[in-house]
Amino acid sequence: MADYDALKAKIPGEDTGIEVKHTICAICSPAPHCGLTCLVKDSKVIKVEGWKEHPDSNGALCTKGLSNKEFLYREDRILYPMRRVGERGEGKFERISWEEAYAEIAQKLNGIKAQYGADKVAFYSGYNKWYRSMLARFAHSFGSQSYGTEHSSCFASGLMAWQCATGMEMGMNLMAKLFIGWAANGYYSMYKLPMGIEKLKKLTGMKYIVVDPRITPAARRFADLHLRPRLGTDGALALTMANQLIQNGWIDKEYIDKHVHGFEQYAESVKEYTLEKGEELTGVPAADIWKAVEMIRDAQTMSISESSAPLAHHHNGMQNYRCIMSLLAITGNIGTPGGQNPSEGSFSERTTGYETHEREFMFETYPENVDKAVGADVHPLWYELRKDMQANDLAQNILNQDEKSIRALYAHGMNYRMFAEDGKVLEAFKKLDFFVDVDLFMTDSAKWADIVLPCCTSMERSEFKGYPGAHIMYTKPVVEPLGESKRDVDIITELANVMKLDDPLLCSGYENCVRHILRDLPVDLDMVMASDDVVKVEGVSVKDGKWYMENGWRTPTGKIELYSEVIGAHPEWGLNPLPSYTPPINPDPEKWPFMLCSGARLPNVLHSRLHGSPWQRSLLPDPTVEMHPADCEKLGIEMGDDVEIITSIGSLKFKANPTHTVKEGQLFVYHGYPERDINSIIPYREICDPYSGYPAYRSVYCTVRRAD
């Protein structure tokens, strides 16, 4: 009989009946997917902790990862396929079988394809991301280009900037002598980054510059210099720094002459950005900008972490990235030792150290002679570089109710609250002929679907996963799927068979598709699937910076392009081929004296995914806005008061949190609270980024007052 204390302490062993099983955390996506050690008793997870032997996470877990047990057993888990019986949005459903669900979905989608065309069905992926190559191929094999993801607001804007410059993605390098964390608050969103920086500062003396409007834990802990630009002015700061480097000759002219295209035009365009102009535009003291320039001069090697959201969520978001990246180009820090190096997503958007055929798998059935993906006409650069639907344009497309309008939506993890001005999305849902949503939980989006299908968590499924250092693994379920929930990939392939898609590979199942994607790797996938451990793939490599320096980058000129020939070839787009700065849009400064940043990160949640978990929610139960104490004093606001934030399209109330970590005139709202949906009052079309189509979540002009 097991000792009571051993059971209480959750000690694994035959006497307690507690088993140790391993899998990965998938609350964040696609990275880092840290290793999980799950303690299982009576076929139920009773505790989650870090997997010490995992080569990427090494036993570490963040607060979000530690909530996996509660995430798995949330009361609002969807356990069975369901069909809507009430009005859309009412949340009334009846349980049906998988066979009934598949038959109805096939009949509806194939019917719309026959009547209106396959391009009138859109396919969408929110969180999680692990199945996306399968869903993209599913959409393309069905005959629609309108496959989109949450990348319509995250990550892809920075990738597009790198595509314009080099034709590929760039990975940061912590071995540089100077590291700039540009809007990177790793303690809240990427815990391995500050761990690495702290270690290297001690070992190598690496200098660290933080660029962030707020005083963050990273800035307080080990920044050698903290620059605090006004929201949305990062591009102006970068161009000011670039001008000082050029005017003082602190650039790598030999590198530029050999490897950089468009330098002369670029150098001429940045001349107006004097130190005085930079201070005027950004609010950063000229002396601090100069100090940063001197640190770049002295470092010689430099790497920059550009965050995928804070820099992109502005009217000038993609250009922010291009301006920042230009600092690397003119100092010879792209593709060189110690600088920013090329990287490629090998599998599920993760850089691993080996090449695969994933993108080929996704696009080899891409339909050409159909309507272009939603948003292609509004945001042509997005379509040119991504070939996906710009999902921020989906609602308006549906509401237009014309011959180009989408008639049906098939989604995995749809979250309408992620879109700016999201009330339009609900109006669009009402206009759809048919809507399917696959999810873990009965979300506010799922309530609007005609058919809801249950998927399972990473603890209930097996999947292929790659990690840096050429490590791979094939996870195993630690518990059986709850209810009748299934892997997303099985739902996709089973539905493809019922719909009789002409795609034998997709219809053959996930494992065969993985084999196809990995076919050139020297690895026995059956051996990996049989192993309980992470396996290292030997004898593989990818093209490094030296290779591209010698053989040319993936751009029209073969060089690193400060002047983008892709953009320059299309003057009708009205976009600047050079990195440039335009200020955030404020139609009436007297009426809208404050700037709102919606999307400030918390360490315990990821967007809205964990606000429904009681333990996570308890850490900050009330929707909150951070304000500078001087602003609070002027408005008669004290800690915990209800305050009303008003934009051009609406208003919402939040609890006030006066703090000196933010600048005067700026409001930082923690998002993800469904009862205070900040995105519902964020305008879209008027202030979105014309390059990427991203909403300006983090530079919306507004006003605020005490709510009496």
C-alpha positions in Angstrom: 0.0 0.0 0.0 1.4 3.4 -1.0 2.7 5.7 1.8 0.3 8.6 2.2 3.1 11.1 2.2 4.5 9.7 -1.0 1.1 10.1 -2.7 0.7 13.6 -1.3 4.1 14.5 -2.5 3.3 13.0 -6.0 6.4 10.8 -5.9 6.4 8.4 -9.0 6.8 4.7 -8.3 5.0 1.4 -8.3 3.7 1.9 -4.8 2.0 5.2 -5.6 0.9 4.2 -9.1 2.3 7.5 -10.5 4.0 7.3 -13.9 6.4 9.7 -15.5 5.7 10.6 -19.1 7.1 13.2 -21.4 5.7 15.5 -24.1 5.8 19.2 -25.1 4.0 22.4 -24.2 2.1 23.9 -27.0 0.4 26.9 -25.3 3.0 29.2 -27.0 3.4 28.6 -30.8 5.5 27.8 -32.7 8.4 28.2 -30.3 9.8 27.2 -27.9 7.6 24.2 -27.3 9.4 23.4 -24.1 9.7 19.8 -22.8 7.0 18.7 -20.3 7.4 16.0 -17.6 3.8 14.9 -16.8 3.1 12.8 -13.7 0.1 10.6 -14.5 -2.0 8.6 -12.1 -5.1 6.6 -13.0 -4.9 7.9 -16.6 -5.0 11.5 -15.4 -2.3 14.2 -15.3 -1.8 15.2 -11.7 1.3 17.4 -12.1 3.4 19.1 -14.7 7.0 20.2 -14.5 10.0 20.9 -16.8 11.7 18.0 -18.6 15.3 18.3 -17.5 16.7 16.2 -20.3 15.1 18.1 -23.0 17.9 19.6 -25.1 16.2 22.9 -25.9 14.4 23.9 -22.7 16.6 21.9 -20.2 13.9 21.6 -17.6 12.7 25.2 -17.6 9.1 26.2 -17.9 7.4 29.6 -17.8 4.2 30.4 -15.8 2.2 29.6 -18.9 3.8 26.2 -19.3 3.2 25.4 -15.7 -0.6 25.8 -16.2 -0.8 22.9 -18.7 -2.7 20.6 -16.3 -5.4 23.2 -15.7 -5.4 24.0 -19.4 -6.0 20.3 -20.2 -8.9 19.9 -17.8 -10.7 23.3 -18.2 -14.5 23.0 -17.8 -15.2 24.6 -21.2 -13.3 21.9 -23.2 -15.2 20.8 -26.3 -15.5 17.0 -26.0 -17.8 16.0 -28.9 -18.7 17.2 -32.4 -21.7 19.6 -32.3 -24.2 21.1 -34.6 -25.7 24.5 -34.0 -29.5 24.4 -33.1 -30.0 28.0 -32.0 -29.3 31.4 -33.6 -25.7 32.2 -34.6 -23.8 33.4 -31.5 -26.4 32.0 -29.1 -24.2 29.0 -28.2 -26.9 26.4 -28.5 -25.7 23.1 -30.0 -26.6 19.4 -30.1 -24.1 16.5 -30.0 -23.6 14.6 -33.3 -21.3 11.9 -34.4 -18.0 12.5 -36.3 -19.6 10.7 -39.3 -22.5 13.2 -39.3 -20.2 16.2 -38.9 -17.9 15.1 -41.7 -20.9 14.4 -44.0 -22.5 17.8 -43.4 -19.2 19.7 -43.8 -18.4 17.8 -47.0 -21.9 18.4 -48.4 -21.9 22.1 -47.6 -18.3 22.9 -48.7 -18.5 20.9 -51.9 -21.9 22.4 -52.6 -20.6 25.9 -52.3 -17.6 24.9 -54.5 -20.0 23.6 -57.2 -22.3 26.6 -57.1 -19.9 29.6 -56.5 -16.4 28.2 -56.9 -13.8 26.8 -54.5 -12.3 30.2 -54.1 -15.5 31.3 -52.2 -14.4 29.2 -49.2 -11.8 30.6 -46.9 -9.6 28.5 -44.5 -8.1 29.9 -41.3 -5.7 28.9 -38.6 -5.4 30.6 -35.2 -3.7 28.9 -32.3 -2.2 26.2 -32.2 0.1 26.1 -35.2 1.5 22.6 -35.5 -0.9 21.4 -38.2 -0.6 24.4 -40.5 1.2 22.9 -43.4 -1.6 20.3 -43.5 -4.4 22.9 -43.4 -2.6 25.0 -46.1 -2.4 22.0 -48.4 -6.0 21.1 -47.6 -7.2 24.6 -48.7 -5.0 24.6 -51.8 -6.1 21.1 -52.9 -9.7 22.1 -52.4 -9.1 24.9 -54.8 -8.8 28.1 -52.7 -6.0 30.5 -52.3 -7.8 32.1 -49.3 -5.9 30.3 -46.6 -4.9 32.6 -43.8 -3.5 32.5 -40.2 -2.9 34.7 -37.2 0.2 35.8 -39.1 -2.1 38.4 -40.6 -1.3 40.3 -37.4 1.9 38.6 -36.0 5.4 37.6 -37.1 4.9 37.8 -40.9 5.5 41.6 -41.1 9.0 41.2 -39.9 9.5 38.3 -42.2 8.3 40.4 -45.1 10.9 43.0 -44.2 13.6 40.4 -44.2 12.3 39.0 -47.5 12.6 42.4 -49.1 16.2 42.8 -47.8 17.6 39.3 -48.2 14.8 37.0 -49.5 14.7 35.0 -46.3 14.4 35.2 -42.5 17.2 36.2 -40.2 18.0 34.7 -36.8 19.5 36.8 -33.9 23.0 36.0 -32.7 23.7 36.3 -29.0 27.5 35.9 -29.7 27.7 39.5 -31.0 29.6 42.0 -29.0 26.5 44.3 -28.9 23.0 43.0 -28.7 20.0 45.3 -29.1 16.7 44.1 -27.7 14.3 46.2 -29.7 10.9 45.8 -28.0 12.1 42.5 -26.6 10.8 41.8 -23.1 12.0 38.3 -22.7 10.9 37.9 -19.1 7.3 38.0 -20.2 7.4 36.3 -23.6 10.7 34.5 -24.3 12.3 33.4 -21.1 15.3 31.8 -22.7 16.5 35.2 -24.2 17.2 37.0 -20.9 18.8 33.8 -19.5 21.2 33.8 -22.5 21.9 37.5 -22.3 22.7 37.5 -18.6 25.1 34.5 -19.1 26.9 36.1 -22.0 27.2 39.5 -20.3 29.1 37.8 -17.5 31.2 35.5 -19.8 32.0 37.8 -22.7 31.2 41.3 -21.6 28.6 41.7 -24.3 26.9 45.1 -24.2 23.1 45.2 -24.2 20.8 48.1 -25.4 17.1 47.9 -24.7 14.8 49.9 -26.9 11.3 50.0 -25.3 8.9 52.8 -24.3 8.3 51.1 -21.0 10.7 50.3 -18.2 10.7 46.5 -18.4 12.3 43.8 -16.2 15.0 43.3 -19.0 15.8 47.1 -18.9 16.0 47.2 -15.2 18.1 44.0 -14.8 21.0 44.4 -17.2 20.6 47.1 -19.9 23.8 49.1 -20.5 21.6 51.7 -22.2 17.8 52.0 -22.3 16.2 54.1 -25.1 12.5 54.9 -24.6 11.0 56.2 -27.9 7.4 57.3 -28.2 5.1 54.6 -29.5 5.4 54.0 -33.2 8.6 56.1 -33.7 11.1 53.2 -33.7 11.8 53.8 -37.4 12.7 57.4 -36.8 15.1 56.4 -34.1 16.8 53.8 -36.3 17.2 56.3 -39.2 18.7 58.9 -36.8 21.2 56.4 -35.6 22.0 55.4 -39.2 22.6 59.0 -40.3 25.1 59.5 -37.5 26.9 56.3 -38.4 27.1 57.4 -42.1 28.1 61.0 -41.5 30.9 59.9 -39.2 32.2 57.2 -41.4 31.4 54.5 -38.9 30.1 52.1 -41.5 31.6 49.1 -43.3 32.1 50.7 -46.8 33.9 47.7 -48.3 31.0 45.4 -47.2 28.4 47.9 -48.5 30.1 48.2 -51.9 30.3 44.4 -52.3 27.1 43.2 -50.7 24.5 46.0 -50.4 22.1 47.4 -53.0 20.7 50.9 -52.8 23.1 52.5 -50.3 23.5 55.8 -52.1 19.7 56.4 -52.2 19.4 55.3 -48.7 22.2 57.5 -47.4 20.6 60.5 -49.1 17.2 59.8 -47.6 18.4 59.7 -44.0 20.3 63.0 -44.1 17.3 64.8 -42.6 17.5 62.7 -39.4 19.8 64.8 -37.3 20.2 64.1 -33.6 17.9 67.1 -32.9 15.3 65.8 -35.4 15.5 62.3 -33.8 14.9 63.7 -30.3 12.0 65.8 -31.6 10.3 62.8 -33.3 11.0 60.1 -30.8 11.4 61.8 -27.4 14.7 60.0 -26.9 17.4 62.5 -25.7 19.9 63.3 -28.4 22.7 62.4 -25.9 21.3 58.9 -25.5 20.9 58.4 -29.3 24.6 59.4 -29.6 25.6 57.0 -26.9 23.9 54.2 -28.8 25.7 55.2 -32.0 29.0 55.1 -30.1 28.3 51.7 -28.8 27.6 50.4 -32.3 30.8 52.0 -33.5 32.8 50.3 -30.7 31.2 46.9 -30.9 32.0 46.0 -34.5 29.7 43.0 -34.3 26.0 43.5 -33.6 22.8 41.6 -33.5 19.2 42.8 -33.0 16.1 41.1 -31.7 13.1 42.8 -33.4 9.9 41.7 -31.7 7.2 40.4 -34.0 4.4 42.4 -32.5 5.4 45.7 -30.8 7.3 46.9 -33.9 4.7 45.7 -36.4 1.5 46.9 -34.9 1.7 50.5 -36.2 0.7 52.3 -39.4 4.5 52.2 -40.2 5.1 48.8 -38.8 6.9 46.9 -41.6 9.0 50.0 -42.3 10.0 50.1 -38.6 11.6 46.7 -39.2 13.3 47.8 -42.4 14.7 50.9 -40.7 16.1 48.8 -37.9 17.5 46.2 -40.2 19.3 48.8 -42.2 21.6 49.4 -39.2 22.8 45.8 -39.6 23.4 46.3 -43.4 25.4 49.4 -43.2 27.7 48.1 -40.4 28.3 44.8 -42.2 26.4 42.7 -39.7 24.3 40.5 -42.0 25.7 37.1 -42.9 29.0 37.7 -41.1 30.5 36.1 -38.0 29.0 37.7 -34.9 26.2 39.4 -36.9 22.7 38.5 -38.0 22.6 35.2 -39.8 20.2 33.6 -42.2 17.6 31.1 -41.0 14.8 29.1 -42.4 11.7 27.6 -40.8 12.3 23.9 -41.3 9.1 22.4 -39.9 6.1 24.2 -38.3 8.0 27.5 -38.6 10.9 26.4 -36.4 14.5 26.9 -37.3 16.2 23.6 -36.7 19.5 23.3 -38.6 18.3 21.2 -41.5 16.3 21.8 -44.6 12.9 20.2 -45.4 10.3 20.3 -48.2 7.6 21.8 -46.0 6.9 24.9 -48.1 6.9 22.8 -51.3 4.4 20.5 -49.6 2.2 23.4 -48.7 2.2 25.0 -52.2 2.6 22.2 -54.7 -1.2 22.1 -55.0 -1.6 25.9 -55.0 -4.5 26.8 -57.4 -3.6 29.5 -59.9 -6.7 30.1 -62.1 -9.0 31.2 -59.3 -9.8 34.5 -57.5 -6.7 35.7 -55.7 -6.6 35.3 -51.9 -8.7 37.7 -49.8 -6.8 41.0 -49.4 -4.6 40.7 -52.5 -6.1 43.8 -54.1 -5.9 45.9 -50.9 -2.5 44.8 -49.7 -0.6 43.7 -52.8 2.9 43.5 -51.2 1.4 41.0 -48.6 0.1 38.9 -51.5 3.3 39.2 -53.5 5.5 37.9 -50.6 3.0 35.6 -48.7 0.5 34.3 -51.2 -1.9 33.9 -48.3 -5.1 35.6 -47.3 -4.7 38.8 -45.4 -7.3 37.8 -42.7 -7.8 41.3 -41.5 -9.6 42.0 -44.8 -11.9 38.9 -44.5 -14.7 40.6 -42.6 -15.0 43.4 -45.1 -14.8 41.0 -48.0 -17.8 39.0 -46.6 -19.8 42.2 -45.7 -19.4 43.5 -49.3 -21.8 40.7 -50.4 -20.6 40.8 -54.0 -19.3 38.2 -56.5 -15.9 38.2 -54.8 -17.3 37.6 -51.3 -16.4 34.5 -49.2 -19.5 32.3 -48.6 -18.0 29.7 -46.1 -15.3 29.6 -43.5 -13.5 26.5 -42.3 -11.3 27.4 -39.3 -9.1 25.8 -36.6 -8.7 28.0 -33.5 -10.7 31.0 -34.8 -10.5 34.0 -32.4 -12.5 36.9 -33.8 -11.3 39.1 -30.9 -7.8 39.2 -32.3 -8.9 41.5 -35.1 -9.2 45.3 -34.9 -12.7 46.7 -35.0 -13.8 43.1 -34.4 -17.5 43.9 -34.2 -17.3 43.7 -38.0 -16.2 40.1 -37.8 -19.4 39.2 -35.9 -21.4 40.9 -38.5 -19.5 39.0 -41.2 -20.2 35.7 -39.3 -23.9 36.4 -39.7 -23.6 36.7 -43.5 -21.8 33.3 -44.0 -23.6 30.4 -45.6 -21.6 28.0 -43.5 -19.0 28.2 -40.7 -16.9 25.4 -39.1 -14.6 25.9 -36.2 -12.2 23.4 -34.6 -11.1 24.2 -31.1 -10.2 23.0 -27.6 -12.7 25.3 -25.9 -16.2 26.7 -26.5 -14.8 30.1 -27.4 -16.8 33.2 -28.3 -15.9 32.5 -31.9 -17.0 28.9 -31.7 -20.4 30.0 -30.5 -21.0 31.5 -34.0 -20.2 28.3 -35.9 -22.6 25.9 -37.6 -20.4 22.9 -36.8 -17.9 22.8 -33.9 -15.3 20.0 -33.8 -13.1 19.1 -30.7 -9.4 18.9 -31.1 -6.9 17.8 -28.4 -3.9 19.3 -26.5 -0.3 18.4 -26.9 -0.7 16.1 -23.9 -3.3 14.0 -25.7 -1.6 13.7 -29.1 1.5 12.6 -31.0 3.3 15.0 -33.4 6.6 15.5 -35.1 8.7 18.3 -33.6 12.0 19.8 -34.6 14.4 21.9 -32.5 17.6 23.9 -33.1 20.8 21.9 -33.2 19.2 19.3 -35.6 17.2 17.7 -32.8 13.9 16.0 -33.6 11.3 14.0 -31.7 7.9 12.4 -32.2 5.8 13.0 -29.1 3.5 10.4 -27.6 0.2 11.1 -25.7 0.6 11.1 -21.9 -3.2 10.6 -21.5 -6.0 9.5 -23.9 -7.8 12.4 -25.7 -10.7 13.7 -23.6 -14.1 12.8 -24.9 -14.0 12.3 -28.7 -11.4 14.9 -29.4 -9.0 14.3 -32.2 -5.7 15.6 -33.5 -6.1 18.6 -35.9 -4.2 16.7 -38.6 -6.5 13.7 -38.3 -9.5 15.9 -38.7 -8.0 17.5 -41.8 -7.0 14.2 -43.5 -10.3 12.4 -42.6 -12.3 15.3 -43.9 -10.2 15.4 -47.1 -11.1 11.7 -47.7 -14.8 12.3 -47.1 -14.8 15.3 -49.4 -12.9 13.2 -52.0 -10.2 15.7 -52.5 -7.9 14.8 -55.4 -4.8 14.7 -53.2 -3.6 11.1 -52.5 -0.7 12.3 -50.3 -2.9 14.5 -48.0 -5.5 11.8 -47.8 -2.9 9.2 -46.8 -2.5 10.8 -43.4 -0.2 12.9 -41.3 2.7 10.4 -40.9 3.0 9.9 -44.6 3.0 13.7 -45.1 5.7 14.1 -42.6 7.8 11.5 -44.4 7.3 13.4 -47.6 8.4 16.6 -46.0 11.5 15.0 -44.4 12.3 12.7 -47.3 15.9 14.0 -47.8 16.9 13.8 -44.2 19.2 10.9 -43.1 16.8 9.8 -40.5 14.6 6.7 -39.9 11.3 8.3 -38.9 10.0 4.9 -37.6 12.9 4.9 -35.2 12.2 8.4 -34.1 8.5 7.5 -33.6 9.4 4.6 -31.5 11.8 6.6 -29.3 10.7 8.3 -26.1 13.6 10.7 -26.4 14.7 13.7 -28.5 17.0 12.4 -31.3 19.8 14.3 -33.0 20.0 14.2 -36.8 23.7 13.7 -37.8 25.3 14.8 -41.0 23.0 17.7 -41.9 23.6 21.4 -42.5 22.0 24.5 -43.9 23.5 27.3 -46.0 25.1 29.9 -43.6 25.9 33.5 -44.0 29.2 32.8 -45.7 27.4 30.8 -48.5 25.0 33.6 -49.2 27.8 36.2 -49.2 29.6 34.2 -51.8 26.7 33.0 -53.9 24.2 35.8 -53.5 21.0 36.5 -51.5 17.5 35.6 -52.6 16.8 39.0 -54.0 16.4 40.3 -57.6 19.9 41.8 -57.3 21.5 39.0 -55.3 22.5 41.6 -52.7 21.1 42.8 -49.4 18.6 45.4 -50.7 18.2 48.7 -48.9 16.3 49.7 -52.0 13.8 46.9 -52.5 13.5 46.0 -56.1 10.3 44.0 -55.4 8.6 47.2 -54.1 10.3 49.4 -56.7 8.9 47.4 -59.5 5.4 48.4 -58.5 5.1 52.2 -58.3 1.3 51.7 -58.5 1.3 50.3 -55.0 2.4 53.7 -53.6 4.9 52.1 -51.3 8.5 53.4 -50.6 11.2 51.0 -51.8 13.6 52.5 -49.2 13.3 52.1 -45.4 11.4 55.2 -44.3 9.5 56.8 -41.4 6.0 58.1 -41.3 4.4 59.2 -38.0 1.4 57.5 -36.5 -1.9 59.0 -37.7 -3.7 61.4 -35.4 -6.6 63.2 -37.2 -7.2 65.6 -34.2 -4.4 66.0 -31.6 -6.6 68.2 -29.4 -9.4 65.7 -29.3 -7.1 62.7 -29.0 -4.2 63.7 -26.7 -3.3 60.2 -25.6 -1.7 57.2 -27.4 -3.1 53.8 -26.7 -1.0 50.6 -26.8 -3.2 47.5 -26.7 -1.3 44.3 -26.3 1.0 44.8 -23.4 2.2 41.4 -22.3 1.7 39.7 -19.0 3.9 36.8 -17.8 1.0 34.5 -16.9 -1.1 34.6 -20.1 -0.8 34.5 -23.8 -3.4 36.7 -25.5 -6.9 35.3 -24.5 -5.9 31.6 -24.3 -5.3 31.5 -20.6 -7.8 34.1 -19.2 -10.3 31.2 -19.0 -8.0 29.3 -16.6 -8.9 30.3 -13.0 -5.4 30.0 -11.6 -3.9 32.2 -14.4 -6.7 34.7 -14.2 -6.4 35.1 -10.5 -2.9 36.8 -10.9 -4.6 39.8 -12.5 -8.4 39.4 -12.4 -9.4 42.9 -13.6 -8.8 44.4 -17.0 -6.2 47.0 -16.4 -4.7 50.1 -18.0 -1.3 51.4 -17.0 -0.9 55.2 -16.9 1.8 57.6 -15.8 1.1 59.1 -12.3 1.3 62.7 -13.7 -1.5 61.9 -16.1 -3.5 60.3 -13.3 -3.0 63.4 -11.1 -4.3 65.8 -13.8 -7.4 63.7 -14.3 -8.1 62.9 -10.6 -7.5 59.2 -11.1 -6.2 56.9 -8.3 -5.1 53.3 -8.2 -8.0 51.0 -8.9 -10.4 53.7 -10.2 -12.5 52.9 -13.2 -11.4 54.9 -16.2 -12.9 55.2 -19.6 -10.7 54.9 -22.8 -12.4 56.5 -25.8 -11.3 56.1 -29.4 -12.9 57.3 -32.7 -15.1 54.1 -32.8 -16.0 53.4 -29.2 -15.1 53.3 -25.5 -14.4 50.8 -22.7 -13.7 50.9 -19.0 -10.6 49.6 -17.2 -9.1 49.6 -13.8 -6.3 52.3 -13.5 -2.8 51.3 -12.5 -0.6 54.4 -12.1 3.1 53.5 -12.8 6.3 55.3 -13.6 7.2 52.5 -16.0 5.2 54.1 -18.7 5.7 57.6 -20.3 3.3 60.5 -19.9 0.6 60.6 -22.6 0.7 56.9 -23.2 -1.8 54.2 -22.1 -0.9 50.5 -22.0 -3.8 48.0 -21.9 -3.4 44.3 -21.1 -5.5 42.6 -23.7 -7.2 39.2 -23.9 -10.0 39.9 -21.4 -13.2 39.1 -23.3 -15.4 41.3 -21.0 -13.1 44.3 -22.0 -12.3 43.6 -25.6 -9.9 46.4 -26.4 -9.7 45.4 -30.0 -13.4 46.3 -30.4 -12.4 50.0 -30.2 -9.3 49.8 -32.3 -10.0 51.2 -35.8 -8.6 49.3 -38.7 -8.7 50.5 -42.3 -7.9 54.2 -41.6 -4.6 53.5 -39.7 -3.5 50.0 -40.7 0.0 49.4 -42.2 -0.3 49.7 -46.0 2.7 47.4 -46.5 1.5 44.4 -44.5 -2.1 45.1 -43.6 -1.4 44.9 -39.9 -3.6 46.8 -37.5 -2.1 49.7 -35.5 -2.9 48.0 -32.2 0.0 49.9 -30.5 -0.4 53.4 -31.7 -4.0 54.4 -31.5 -4.8 58.0 -30.5 -7.5 58.3 -27.9 -8.6 60.1 -24.8 -9.1 58.9 -21.2 -11.2 60.1 -18.3 -12.3 59.0 -14.9 -15.5 57.0 -15.1 -17.8 58.4 -12.5 
